[in-house]
């Protein structure tokens, strides 16, 4: 697998989808609004709402995977990170869809959770949905939703402050959601990470794989593999741009130098659980994720009409 910034594998979400919350950089907004960075809500000034109701992308709606096609598996058990990456990618793309849940903690305290689904169309093309619940440094709880389908990315932020009256969702082109015109925390941190950190190829920076023992996940028996890699090596394996690289850069800025990444896979090399451990400036962080319903239908219905504020 190459070092592409848009690889469509979900497993590395555990290393960074909630890593910003784990790293403790989510702070309470001024005035008590549920903005995780304390920055202002996106201003409606200078960005008039386009006329007409923006339609949902044609890809919007329930998406079926393939639960039945046999998955090609390696003749021998992978002995190095790259071989495991290749086997897992082939399995993921064969099934096409999955649901996930994830939790993140810092110093033993739960800081964030997420659940949703993925649809993998090719190694370069994927869609996803997410529901996020987070707790700020000040102890305030807030939630958000996101849907990415086709070339569009939708975010329902915790607050509609600063948005045109009647709108609850923000729509952007997926070409710019990683670096939006306004530095919105939910874009640049949690949501960007969900789509960007999916690049499993970062663990190819590890020197070797260490058996991590078995684990039963949702009734499925799995085998575990652990790979420990330096953050700078992970960055080298995902290229110099894209969400995965930026999240690793964010982690490095928070004092993270090394990530221990454990994946539990079933007999078909489908990931069933992942666990990422890291030491941050604010203490030890852990992100755990479970995958289920490989090949099942996932609902990727995007909002449309008056509730959407189209930004790009």
C-alpha contacts under 8 A as a table, 3 or more apart, distances in Angstrom:
res1	aa1	res2	aa2	distance
1	X	82	X	7.33
1	X	85	X	7.13
1	X	86	X	6.01
1	X	201	X	6.84
2	X	201	X	7.36
3	X	201	X	6.55
3	X	237	X	5.30
3	X	238	X	4.69
3	X	239	X	5.75
4	X	7	X	5.85
4	X	199	X	7.87
4	X	238	X	5.86
4	X	239	X	6.44
5	X	196	X	7.48
5	X	199	X	6.87
5	X	238	X	5.61
5	X	239	X	6.20
5	X	241	X	6.55
5	X	242	X	5.18
5	X	243	X	7.27
5	X	244	X	6.83
5	X	245	X	7.66
6	X	123	X	7.80
6	X	124	X	5.65
6	X	125	X	7.64
6	X	196	X	7.10
6	X	199	X	6.93
6	X	242	X	7.19
7	X	123	X	5.50
7	X	124	X	5.48
7	X	125	X	7.84
7	X	198	X	6.87
7	X	199	X	5.09
7	X	200	X	7.57
8	X	120	X	6.45
8	X	122	X	7.23
8	X	123	X	5.22
8	X	124	X	5.93
8	X	125	X	6.45
8	X	126	X	5.82
8	X	198	X	6.31
8	X	199	X	6.56
9	X	12	X	7.31
9	X	89	X	6.52
9	X	92	X	7.19
9	X	123	X	7.71
9	X	198	X	5.13
9	X	199	X	5.70
9	X	200	X	5.97
10	X	13	X	5.58
10	X	118	X	7.82
10	X	197	X	7.87
10	X	198	X	4.44
10	X	199	X	7.10
10	X	200	X	7.28
11	X	14	X	6.27
11	X	198	X	6.02
11	X	199	X	7.72
11	X	200	X	6.18
11	X	263	X	7.82
11	X	271	X	6.99
11	X	274	X	6.76
12	X	15	X	5.18
12	X	16	X	6.84
12	X	17	X	7.88
12	X	197	X	5.69
12	X	198	X	4.70
12	X	199	X	6.00
12	X	200	X	5.13
13	X	16	X	5.28
13	X	17	X	4.61
13	X	18	X	7.68
13	X	193	X	7.22
13	X	194	X	5.91
13	X	195	X	7.89
13	X	197	X	5.32
13	X	198	X	4.96
13	X	289	X	7.99
14	X	17	X	5.94
14	X	18	X	7.20
14	X	19	X	7.88
14	X	102	X	7.24
14	X	274	X	6.26
14	X	275	X	6.32
14	X	276	X	5.96
14	X	287	X	5.42
14	X	288	X	5.86
14	X	289	X	5.75
15	X	18	X	7.62
15	X	19	X	6.43
15	X	197	X	7.25
15	X	259	X	7.72
15	X	261	X	7.21
15	X	275	X	7.59
15	X	276	X	5.18
15	X	277	X	7.82
15	X	287	X	6.49
16	X	19	X	4.15
16	X	20	X	7.07
16	X	193	X	5.90
16	X	194	X	7.38
16	X	197	X	5.76
16	X	244	X	7.98
16	X	247	X	6.48
16	X	248	X	7.61
16	X	287	X	7.86
17	X	20	X	7.62
17	X	190	X	5.95
17	X	191	X	7.38
17	X	192	X	7.87
17	X	193	X	4.51
17	X	194	X	4.43
17	X	195	X	7.79
17	X	197	X	6.38
18	X	21	X	5.38
18	X	22	X	6.24
18	X	103	X	7.55
18	X	104	X	6.07
18	X	112	X	6.70
18	X	113	X	7.56
18	X	190	X	5.93
18	X	193	X	7.22
18	X	194	X	7.69
18	X	287	X	7.01
19	X	22	X	4.75
19	X	23	X	5.88
19	X	104	X	7.36
19	X	190	X	7.74
19	X	193	X	7.92
19	X	247	X	7.85
19	X	251	X	7.39
19	X	287	X	7.23
20	X	23	X	4.95
20	X	24	X	6.45
20	X	25	X	5.88
20	X	26	X	6.93
20	X	189	X	6.15
20	X	190	X	6.56
20	X	247	X	7.96
20	X	250	X	7.70
20	X	251	X	7.44
21	X	24	X	5.19
21	X	25	X	6.06
21	X	26	X	5.62
21	X	104	X	7.16
21	X	105	X	7.96
21	X	111	X	6.14
21	X	112	X	6.31
21	X	134	X	7.45
21	X	190	X	7.63
22	X	25	X	7.79
22	X	104	X	5.79
22	X	105	X	5.62
22	X	106	X	5.21
22	X	111	X	6.50
22	X	112	X	7.63
22	X	285	X	5.45
22	X	286	X	6.94
22	X	287	X	7.50
23	X	106	X	7.12
23	X	251	X	7.18
23	X	254	X	6.50
23	X	280	X	6.10
23	X	281	X	7.69
23	X	282	X	6.80
23	X	285	X	6.80
24	X	27	X	7.80
24	X	106	X	7.32
24	X	137	X	6.85
24	X	282	X	6.75
25	X	37	X	7.77
25	X	137	X	7.70
26	X	36	X	5.22
26	X	37	X	5.74
26	X	135	X	7.69
26	X	136	X	5.27
26	X	137	X	6.11
27	X	36	X	5.26
27	X	37	X	5.15
27	X	38	X	6.28
27	X	136	X	4.85
27	X	137	X	4.88
27	X	138	X	6.68
28	X	32	X	7.01
28	X	33	X	7.85
28	X	34	X	7.05
28	X	35	X	6.74
28	X	36	X	5.56
28	X	37	X	6.49
28	X	38	X	5.74
28	X	136	X	5.15
28	X	137	X	6.17
28	X	138	X	5.65
28	X	139	X	7.74
28	X	140	X	6.61
29	X	32	X	5.65
29	X	33	X	5.60
29	X	34	X	6.09
29	X	35	X	5.05
29	X	36	X	5.98
29	X	37	X	6.07
29	X	38	X	3.51
29	X	39	X	6.73
30	X	33	X	6.57
30	X	38	X	5.51
30	X	39	X	7.80
33	X	158	X	7.93
33	X	159	X	6.65
34	X	140	X	7.66
34	X	141	X	7.51
34	X	142	X	5.62
34	X	158	X	5.35
34	X	159	X	6.00
35	X	38	X	5.70
35	X	39	X	6.98
35	X	40	X	7.83
35	X	41	X	7.38
35	X	142	X	8.00
35	X	157	X	7.92
35	X	158	X	6.49
35	X	159	X	6.97
35	X	185	X	7.57
36	X	39	X	7.93
36	X	136	X	6.35
36	X	185	X	6.33
36	X	186	X	7.19
37	X	184	X	7.75
37	X	185	X	5.41
39	X	183	X	7.99
39	X	184	X	7.25
39	X	185	X	7.62
40	X	43	X	7.74
41	X	159	X	7.92
41	X	160	X	7.73
41	X	161	X	5.95
41	X	162	X	5.45
41	X	163	X	7.68
41	X	184	X	7.47
42	X	161	X	7.90
42	X	162	X	5.72
42	X	163	X	6.69
42	X	182	X	6.65
42	X	184	X	7.27
43	X	46	X	7.70
43	X	47	X	7.57
43	X	162	X	4.98
43	X	163	X	6.55
44	X	47	X	5.44
44	X	48	X	6.49
44	X	49	X	7.93
44	X	162	X	5.80
44	X	163	X	5.56
44	X	164	X	6.22
45	X	48	X	6.85
47	X	311	X	7.29
49	X	164	X	7.40
49	X	309	X	6.28
49	X	310	X	6.56
49	X	311	X	7.59
50	X	310	X	6.85
53	X	304	X	7.14
53	X	305	X	4.46
53	X	306	X	5.75
53	X	308	X	7.88
54	X	304	X	5.97
54	X	305	X	5.54
54	X	306	X	7.79
54	X	308	X	7.15
54	X	310	X	7.18
55	X	304	X	5.23
55	X	305	X	6.24
56	X	60	X	6.35
56	X	302	X	5.88
56	X	303	X	6.25
56	X	304	X	5.05
56	X	305	X	7.98
57	X	60	X	5.47
57	X	149	X	6.89
57	X	150	X	6.48
57	X	151	X	7.77
57	X	152	X	7.04
57	X	302	X	7.40
58	X	150	X	7.62
59	X	149	X	6.03
59	X	150	X	5.79
60	X	149	X	6.21
60	X	150	X	7.85
60	X	300	X	5.65
60	X	301	X	4.67
60	X	302	X	5.46
61	X	299	X	5.89
61	X	300	X	4.94
61	X	301	X	3.97
61	X	302	X	7.01
62	X	297	X	6.41
62	X	298	X	5.61
62	X	299	X	4.18
62	X	300	X	5.53
62	X	301	X	6.44
63	X	119	X	7.10
63	X	297	X	5.31
63	X	298	X	5.32
63	X	299	X	6.15
63	X	300	X	6.66
64	X	96	X	8.00
64	X	97	X	7.15
64	X	295	X	6.97
64	X	296	X	6.07
64	X	297	X	4.13
64	X	298	X	6.51
65	X	95	X	5.81
65	X	96	X	4.84
65	X	97	X	4.95
65	X	119	X	7.37
65	X	294	X	7.54
65	X	295	X	4.05
65	X	296	X	5.38
65	X	297	X	5.89
66	X	69	X	6.40
66	X	94	X	6.95
66	X	95	X	4.81
66	X	96	X	6.15
66	X	97	X	7.56
66	X	294	X	7.99
66	X	295	X	4.54
66	X	296	X	7.11
67	X	95	X	5.77
67	X	294	X	6.51
67	X	295	X	4.18
67	X	296	X	6.49
68	X	95	X	7.93
68	X	295	X	7.88
69	X	94	X	7.16
69	X	95	X	7.55
71	X	90	X	7.65
71	X	91	X	5.80
71	X	94	X	6.35
71	X	268	X	6.36
72	X	90	X	7.42
72	X	91	X	7.19
72	X	268	X	7.81
73	X	87	X	6.60
73	X	91	X	7.82
73	X	268	X	6.47
73	X	269	X	7.20
74	X	77	X	6.62
74	X	78	X	7.46
74	X	87	X	6.71
78	X	81	X	7.61
78	X	83	X	5.30
78	X	84	X	5.36
79	X	83	X	6.92
79	X	84	X	7.48
79	X	208	X	7.44
79	X	209	X	6.53
80	X	83	X	5.59
80	X	84	X	6.55
80	X	207	X	7.72
80	X	208	X	5.31
80	X	209	X	5.64
81	X	84	X	5.20
81	X	85	X	6.16
81	X	203	X	6.39
81	X	204	X	5.09
81	X	205	X	7.93
81	X	206	X	6.71
81	X	207	X	7.63
81	X	208	X	6.13
81	X	209	X	5.97
81	X	227	X	7.28
82	X	85	X	4.97
82	X	86	X	6.29
82	X	201	X	7.40
82	X	203	X	7.75
82	X	204	X	5.18
83	X	86	X	5.19
83	X	87	X	6.34
84	X	87	X	5.17
84	X	88	X	6.11
85	X	88	X	5.31
85	X	89	X	6.08
85	X	200	X	6.68
85	X	201	X	6.45
85	X	204	X	7.61
86	X	89	X	5.22
86	X	90	X	6.36
87	X	90	X	5.37
87	X	91	X	6.42
87	X	269	X	6.40
88	X	91	X	5.13
88	X	92	X	6.12
88	X	269	X	5.22
88	X	270	X	5.99
88	X	271	X	7.14
89	X	92	X	5.14
89	X	93	X	6.17
89	X	123	X	7.95
90	X	93	X	5.31
90	X	94	X	6.16
91	X	94	X	5.14
91	X	95	X	6.51
91	X	268	X	6.73
91	X	269	X	5.95
91	X	270	X	5.69
92	X	95	X	5.47
92	X	96	X	6.05
92	X	97	X	7.67
92	X	120	X	7.61
92	X	270	X	6.21
93	X	96	X	4.93
93	X	120	X	6.09
93	X	121	X	7.15
93	X	122	X	6.52
93	X	123	X	7.31
95	X	98	X	7.94
95	X	294	X	5.97
95	X	295	X	4.63
96	X	119	X	5.65
96	X	120	X	4.77
96	X	121	X	6.48
96	X	294	X	7.43
96	X	295	X	5.76
97	X	117	X	7.25
97	X	118	X	5.39
97	X	119	X	4.40
97	X	120	X	5.98
97	X	293	X	7.86
97	X	294	X	5.61
97	X	295	X	4.80
97	X	296	X	6.22
97	X	297	X	7.07
97	X	298	X	7.00
98	X	117	X	5.59
98	X	118	X	5.42
98	X	119	X	6.89
98	X	291	X	6.57
98	X	292	X	6.01
98	X	293	X	5.47
98	X	294	X	4.42
98	X	295	X	6.08
98	X	296	X	6.54
98	X	298	X	7.32
99	X	115	X	7.57
99	X	116	X	5.73
99	X	117	X	4.13
99	X	118	X	6.38
99	X	291	X	5.70
99	X	292	X	5.32
99	X	293	X	5.97
99	X	294	X	7.09
99	X	298	X	7.29
100	X	115	X	5.49
100	X	116	X	5.56
100	X	117	X	5.90
100	X	289	X	6.94
100	X	290	X	5.60
100	X	291	X	4.48
100	X	292	X	6.22
101	X	113	X	7.49
101	X	114	X	5.67
101	X	115	X	4.24
101	X	116	X	6.74
101	X	289	X	5.65
101	X	290	X	5.52
101	X	291	X	6.80
102	X	113	X	5.45
102	X	114	X	5.07
102	X	115	X	6.24
102	X	287	X	7.14
102	X	288	X	5.62
102	X	289	X	4.19
102	X	290	X	6.51
103	X	110	X	7.27
103	X	111	X	7.74
103	X	112	X	5.73
103	X	113	X	4.29
103	X	114	X	6.49
103	X	287	X	5.80
103	X	288	X	5.51
103	X	289	X	6.55
104	X	110	X	5.90
104	X	111	X	5.66
104	X	112	X	5.12
104	X	113	X	6.22
104	X	285	X	7.44
104	X	286	X	5.72
104	X	287	X	4.38
104	X	288	X	6.50
105	X	108	X	5.74
105	X	109	X	5.12
105	X	110	X	4.13
105	X	111	X	5.06
105	X	112	X	6.94
105	X	285	X	5.80
105	X	286	X	5.37
105	X	287	X	6.54
106	X	109	X	5.31
106	X	110	X	6.52
106	X	111	X	6.60
106	X	282	X	7.70
106	X	283	X	6.58
106	X	284	X	5.94
106	X	285	X	4.55
106	X	286	X	6.56
107	X	282	X	7.82
107	X	283	X	5.57
107	X	284	X	5.41
107	X	285	X	6.36
108	X	284	X	8.00
108	X	285	X	7.92
111	X	134	X	5.85
111	X	135	X	5.32
111	X	136	X	7.63
112	X	132	X	7.31
112	X	133	X	5.62
112	X	134	X	4.21
112	X	135	X	6.25
113	X	132	X	5.82
113	X	133	X	5.25
113	X	134	X	6.40
114	X	130	X	6.51
114	X	131	X	5.45
114	X	132	X	4.48
114	X	133	X	6.34
115	X	130	X	5.61
115	X	131	X	5.41
115	X	132	X	6.87
116	X	128	X	7.31
116	X	129	X	5.17
116	X	130	X	4.40
116	X	131	X	6.17
117	X	128	X	5.60
117	X	129	X	5.40
117	X	130	X	6.88
117	X	298	X	6.03
117	X	299	X	7.64
118	X	126	X	7.11
118	X	127	X	5.81
118	X	128	X	4.37
118	X	129	X	6.66
118	X	298	X	7.25
119	X	126	X	5.55
119	X	127	X	5.12
119	X	128	X	6.18
119	X	298	X	7.41
120	X	123	X	7.40
120	X	125	X	6.38
120	X	126	X	4.40
120	X	127	X	6.56
121	X	124	X	7.72
121	X	125	X	5.30
121	X	126	X	5.44
121	X	127	X	7.98
122	X	125	X	4.98
122	X	126	X	6.83
123	X	126	X	7.77
126	X	149	X	7.86
127	X	147	X	7.79
127	X	148	X	5.33
127	X	149	X	5.00
127	X	150	X	6.95
127	X	300	X	7.67
128	X	147	X	5.92
128	X	148	X	5.31
128	X	149	X	6.89
128	X	195	X	7.79
128	X	300	X	6.85
129	X	145	X	7.66
129	X	146	X	5.59
129	X	147	X	4.37
129	X	148	X	6.32
129	X	299	X	7.90
129	X	300	X	6.21
130	X	145	X	5.62
130	X	146	X	5.13
130	X	147	X	6.51
131	X	143	X	7.34
131	X	144	X	5.99
131	X	145	X	4.55
131	X	146	X	6.60
132	X	143	X	5.34
132	X	144	X	5.22
132	X	145	X	6.15
133	X	141	X	7.19
133	X	142	X	5.85
133	X	143	X	4.35
133	X	144	X	6.73
134	X	141	X	5.75
134	X	142	X	5.58
134	X	143	X	6.20
135	X	138	X	7.82
135	X	139	X	5.65
135	X	140	X	5.42
135	X	141	X	4.49
135	X	142	X	6.48
136	X	139	X	5.14
136	X	140	X	5.20
136	X	141	X	6.45
137	X	140	X	7.44
142	X	158	X	6.11
143	X	157	X	7.48
143	X	158	X	5.55
144	X	155	X	7.35
144	X	156	X	5.61
144	X	157	X	5.03
144	X	158	X	5.32
145	X	155	X	5.84
145	X	156	X	5.04
145	X	157	X	6.84
146	X	153	X	7.41
146	X	154	X	5.46
146	X	155	X	4.51
146	X	156	X	6.22
146	X	191	X	7.36
147	X	153	X	5.96
147	X	154	X	5.10
147	X	155	X	6.69
147	X	300	X	6.70
147	X	301	X	7.64
147	X	302	X	6.19
148	X	151	X	7.68
148	X	152	X	5.87
148	X	153	X	4.35
148	X	154	X	6.14
148	X	174	X	7.63
148	X	300	X	7.78
148	X	302	X	7.82
149	X	152	X	5.58
149	X	153	X	6.52
149	X	300	X	7.02
149	X	302	X	7.37
151	X	173	X	5.86
151	X	174	X	5.28
151	X	175	X	7.34
152	X	171	X	6.78
152	X	172	X	5.83
152	X	173	X	4.73
152	X	174	X	5.13
153	X	171	X	5.67
153	X	172	X	5.22
153	X	173	X	5.95
153	X	174	X	5.38
153	X	177	X	7.02
154	X	169	X	6.46
154	X	170	X	5.55
154	X	171	X	4.51
154	X	172	X	6.46
154	X	302	X	7.25
154	X	303	X	7.71
155	X	169	X	5.52
155	X	170	X	5.20
155	X	171	X	6.57
156	X	168	X	6.00
156	X	169	X	4.45
156	X	170	X	6.36
157	X	160	X	6.84
157	X	168	X	7.57
157	X	169	X	7.07
157	X	170	X	7.91
157	X	186	X	7.50
160	X	163	X	5.39
160	X	167	X	7.36
160	X	168	X	6.06
163	X	167	X	6.64
163	X	168	X	7.79
163	X	309	X	7.56
164	X	167	X	5.85
164	X	309	X	7.21
166	X	306	X	6.94
166	X	307	X	6.04
167	X	170	X	7.89
167	X	306	X	6.36
167	X	307	X	4.04
167	X	308	X	5.40
167	X	309	X	5.98
168	X	307	X	5.27
168	X	308	X	6.30
168	X	309	X	7.56
169	X	303	X	7.46
169	X	307	X	6.01
169	X	308	X	4.72
169	X	309	X	6.04
170	X	308	X	5.68
170	X	309	X	4.80
170	X	310	X	5.96
170	X	311	X	6.78
171	X	308	X	6.51
171	X	309	X	5.98
171	X	310	X	4.66
171	X	311	X	5.75
171	X	312	X	6.90
172	X	176	X	7.13
172	X	177	X	6.29
172	X	310	X	6.35
172	X	311	X	5.37
172	X	312	X	4.64
173	X	176	X	5.78
173	X	177	X	6.44
173	X	312	X	5.40
174	X	177	X	5.18
174	X	178	X	7.68
175	X	178	X	7.62
176	X	179	X	5.53
176	X	180	X	5.63
177	X	180	X	5.18
177	X	187	X	6.67
177	X	192	X	7.35
178	X	187	X	6.62
178	X	188	X	6.19
178	X	192	X	5.57
178	X	242	X	7.32
178	X	243	X	6.36
179	X	183	X	7.66
179	X	187	X	7.77
179	X	188	X	6.69
180	X	183	X	6.38
180	X	184	X	7.44
180	X	187	X	7.34
180	X	188	X	7.76
183	X	187	X	7.60
183	X	188	X	6.75
184	X	187	X	5.37
184	X	188	X	6.12
185	X	188	X	5.13
185	X	189	X	5.44
185	X	190	X	7.48
186	X	189	X	5.41
186	X	190	X	5.42
186	X	191	X	5.64
186	X	192	X	7.56
187	X	190	X	6.53
187	X	191	X	5.12
187	X	192	X	5.34
188	X	191	X	6.87
188	X	192	X	5.38
188	X	193	X	7.70
189	X	192	X	5.54
189	X	193	X	6.01
189	X	247	X	7.63
190	X	193	X	5.16
190	X	194	X	6.37
191	X	194	X	5.15
191	X	195	X	6.75
192	X	195	X	5.58
192	X	196	X	5.73
192	X	197	X	8.00
192	X	243	X	5.90
193	X	196	X	4.86
193	X	197	X	5.17
193	X	198	X	7.82
193	X	243	X	5.99
193	X	244	X	6.76
193	X	247	X	6.22
194	X	197	X	6.09
194	X	198	X	6.76
195	X	198	X	5.99
195	X	243	X	6.89
196	X	199	X	6.83
196	X	242	X	6.33
196	X	243	X	3.62
196	X	244	X	4.41
196	X	245	X	7.79
196	X	247	X	7.65
197	X	200	X	7.74
197	X	243	X	5.94
197	X	244	X	3.89
197	X	245	X	7.55
197	X	247	X	6.74
198	X	244	X	6.88
199	X	202	X	6.41
199	X	238	X	6.93
199	X	244	X	6.34
200	X	203	X	6.24
201	X	204	X	5.45
201	X	205	X	7.98
201	X	234	X	8.00
201	X	237	X	6.25
201	X	238	X	6.46
202	X	205	X	5.90
202	X	233	X	7.59
202	X	234	X	4.36
202	X	235	X	6.72
202	X	236	X	7.65
202	X	237	X	4.99
202	X	238	X	5.66
203	X	206	X	5.46
203	X	227	X	6.67
203	X	228	X	7.64
203	X	229	X	6.58
203	X	234	X	6.20
203	X	237	X	7.77
203	X	261	X	7.87
204	X	207	X	7.70
204	X	234	X	7.40
204	X	237	X	6.74
205	X	229	X	5.89
205	X	230	X	7.44
205	X	233	X	5.09
205	X	234	X	5.33
205	X	236	X	7.62
205	X	237	X	6.32
206	X	209	X	7.63
206	X	227	X	5.84
206	X	228	X	5.65
206	X	229	X	4.55
206	X	230	X	7.54
206	X	233	X	7.70
207	X	227	X	7.77
207	X	228	X	7.79
207	X	229	X	7.47
208	X	227	X	6.48
209	X	225	X	6.10
209	X	226	X	5.63
209	X	227	X	5.15
210	X	225	X	5.59
210	X	226	X	5.01
210	X	227	X	6.46
211	X	223	X	7.93
211	X	224	X	5.91
211	X	225	X	4.72
211	X	226	X	6.23
212	X	223	X	7.35
212	X	224	X	4.52
212	X	225	X	4.97
212	X	226	X	5.84
212	X	262	X	7.31
213	X	223	X	5.98
213	X	224	X	5.16
213	X	225	X	7.53
214	X	221	X	6.99
214	X	222	X	5.40
214	X	223	X	4.50
214	X	224	X	5.63
214	X	264	X	7.47
215	X	221	X	5.93
215	X	222	X	5.30
215	X	223	X	6.56
215	X	224	X	7.24
215	X	264	X	7.10
216	X	219	X	5.80
216	X	220	X	5.26
216	X	221	X	4.39
216	X	222	X	5.96
217	X	220	X	5.12
217	X	221	X	6.47
217	X	222	X	7.25
217	X	272	X	6.49
217	X	273	X	7.16
217	X	290	X	7.77
218	X	292	X	7.66
220	X	266	X	7.12
221	X	266	X	6.44
222	X	264	X	5.57
222	X	265	X	5.15
222	X	266	X	4.50
222	X	267	X	7.05
222	X	272	X	7.44
223	X	264	X	5.21
223	X	265	X	5.50
223	X	266	X	6.45
224	X	262	X	6.64
224	X	263	X	5.54
224	X	264	X	4.14
224	X	265	X	6.46
225	X	262	X	5.49
225	X	263	X	5.45
225	X	264	X	6.42
226	X	260	X	6.98
226	X	261	X	5.61
226	X	262	X	4.18
226	X	263	X	6.50
227	X	260	X	6.00
227	X	261	X	5.31
227	X	262	X	6.34
228	X	258	X	7.02
228	X	259	X	5.70
228	X	260	X	4.30
228	X	261	X	6.00
229	X	233	X	6.64
229	X	234	X	6.70
229	X	258	X	5.70
229	X	259	X	5.63
229	X	260	X	6.63
230	X	233	X	5.20
230	X	234	X	6.36
230	X	257	X	5.78
230	X	258	X	4.31
230	X	259	X	6.36
231	X	234	X	5.01
231	X	235	X	6.24
231	X	248	X	6.29
231	X	249	X	7.95
231	X	251	X	7.93
231	X	252	X	6.73
231	X	256	X	7.24
231	X	257	X	5.40
231	X	258	X	5.38
231	X	259	X	6.66
232	X	235	X	5.05
232	X	236	X	6.38
232	X	248	X	7.89
232	X	257	X	7.59
233	X	236	X	5.06
233	X	237	X	6.56
234	X	237	X	5.22
234	X	238	X	6.64
234	X	248	X	7.52
235	X	238	X	5.44
235	X	239	X	6.40
235	X	240	X	7.04
235	X	244	X	7.78
235	X	245	X	5.34
235	X	248	X	6.43
235	X	249	X	7.57
236	X	239	X	5.63
236	X	240	X	7.16
238	X	241	X	7.84
238	X	244	X	6.78
238	X	245	X	6.14
239	X	242	X	7.71
239	X	245	X	6.72
240	X	245	X	6.17
241	X	244	X	7.83
241	X	245	X	5.77
241	X	246	X	6.97
242	X	245	X	5.63
242	X	246	X	6.35
243	X	246	X	5.08
243	X	247	X	6.05
244	X	247	X	5.27
244	X	248	X	6.29
245	X	248	X	5.25
245	X	249	X	6.13
246	X	249	X	4.84
246	X	250	X	6.11
247	X	250	X	4.90
247	X	251	X	6.19
248	X	251	X	4.98
248	X	252	X	6.17
249	X	252	X	5.08
249	X	253	X	6.31
250	X	253	X	5.09
250	X	254	X	6.42
251	X	254	X	4.99
251	X	255	X	6.58
251	X	256	X	5.31
251	X	257	X	7.93
251	X	280	X	7.85
252	X	255	X	5.22
252	X	256	X	4.77
252	X	257	X	5.99
253	X	256	X	7.16
254	X	280	X	5.92
254	X	281	X	5.90
255	X	279	X	7.42
255	X	280	X	5.05
255	X	281	X	5.15
256	X	259	X	7.55
256	X	278	X	6.42
256	X	279	X	5.68
256	X	280	X	5.00
256	X	281	X	7.40
257	X	279	X	7.70
258	X	278	X	6.42
258	X	279	X	7.58
259	X	276	X	6.68
259	X	277	X	5.89
259	X	278	X	5.08
260	X	276	X	5.64
260	X	277	X	5.18
260	X	278	X	6.56
261	X	274	X	7.22
261	X	275	X	5.88
261	X	276	X	4.61
261	X	277	X	6.64
262	X	274	X	5.49
262	X	275	X	5.15
262	X	276	X	6.42
263	X	271	X	6.66
263	X	272	X	7.65
263	X	273	X	5.88
263	X	274	X	4.37
263	X	275	X	6.58
264	X	271	X	5.85
264	X	272	X	5.71
264	X	273	X	5.20
264	X	274	X	6.21
265	X	268	X	7.52
265	X	269	X	5.16
265	X	270	X	5.31
265	X	271	X	4.34
265	X	272	X	5.49
265	X	273	X	7.23
266	X	269	X	5.29
266	X	270	X	5.61
266	X	271	X	6.63
266	X	272	X	6.79
267	X	270	X	7.52
271	X	274	X	7.49
271	X	291	X	6.74
272	X	290	X	5.60
272	X	291	X	4.84
272	X	292	X	6.68
273	X	288	X	7.39
273	X	289	X	5.50
273	X	290	X	4.26
273	X	291	X	6.05
274	X	288	X	5.77
274	X	289	X	5.27
274	X	290	X	6.53
275	X	286	X	7.15
275	X	287	X	5.76
275	X	288	X	4.50
275	X	289	X	6.52
276	X	286	X	5.67
276	X	287	X	5.16
276	X	288	X	6.47
277	X	284	X	7.34
277	X	285	X	5.87
277	X	286	X	4.72
277	X	287	X	6.71
278	X	284	X	5.87
278	X	285	X	5.25
278	X	286	X	6.54
279	X	282	X	7.96
279	X	283	X	5.84
279	X	284	X	4.38
279	X	285	X	5.95
280	X	283	X	5.14
280	X	284	X	5.85
280	X	285	X	6.68
291	X	294	X	7.64
293	X	296	X	5.32
303	X	307	X	7.38
303	X	308	X	6.80
304	X	307	X	6.57
304	X	308	X	5.86
305	X	308	X	5.96
306	X	309	X	7.71
